[in-house]
Amino acid sequence: MRLNKLNSVAGLLLTAVAVVAAGCQSTGKSTPAAVGPTTKQMQASMTPQLALAELRAGNERFVSGKPFHRNFAASAKASASGQYPFAVVLSCLDSRQPIEIVLDQGIGDIFSARVAGNVLNDDILGSMEFGCKVSGAKLIAVIGHSNCGAIKGAIDDVELGNLTELLNKIKPAMDMVAADALPRTSKNYSFVDAVAEANVRLVMQQIRDRSPVLREMLDRGEIGLVGGMYDLETGKVRFFEN
């Protein structure tokens, strides 16, 4: 069987080969081709710009209700001998932000790290180094979301077991939001979302500051770094690079 991967962004196309759905011949009816996992050749030809274009296109497919057709069982088998993801995505634990779904990516396409508040720690940073330096991913994306419970918890000074230290990682982002953003409480949803975006930018800076490996790759243009905010109501990801 052949595998095909398409990119709907004009001028920035990703190519691959399509898997024809089984049973098509027996019914005599055409069946949508299934998109398979990212291949070694696809990853090698990818650039940070193309990787971002595919994430944008994937989110557009999700929002429009037109995701690619995928045969996950076939993708699992096809990727069993090796993986070639094109991006590393750090996102929140929130159950309403299943990142592969909202970016319309399948098995073998992206490395996904999820933790409440999309905060950074040494284990996640090491995973990013593995994903980019060792496994060849071309983009790191940090994606927060609207109405984030972890952000609210940090604003409200919640203390609960190990969660306390996690929320402390978010608090510096509060100081990055303009002082006239009032009231500075979790009831002010615009303030909550402003802190969430500031937290994404904080994590992006921490990636550069704390990983010489990734900083060197970024400076050489071998990988890209992008932030984003996911809107829980619309399903849209707003990407920003600075």
Secondary structure, DSSP 8 states (H G I E B T S, - for coil): --------STT-------B--TTHHHH-S----B-----HHHHHH--HHHHHHHHHHHHHHHHHT------HHHHHHHTTT----SEEEEE---TT--HHHHTT--TTTEEEEE-GGG---HHHHHHHHIIIIIT---EEEEEEETT-HHHHHHHTT---TTHHHHHHTTHHHHTTS-TTS-S-STT-HHHHHHHHHHHHHHHHHHHHHH-HHHHHHHHTTSSEEEEEEE-TTT--EEEE--
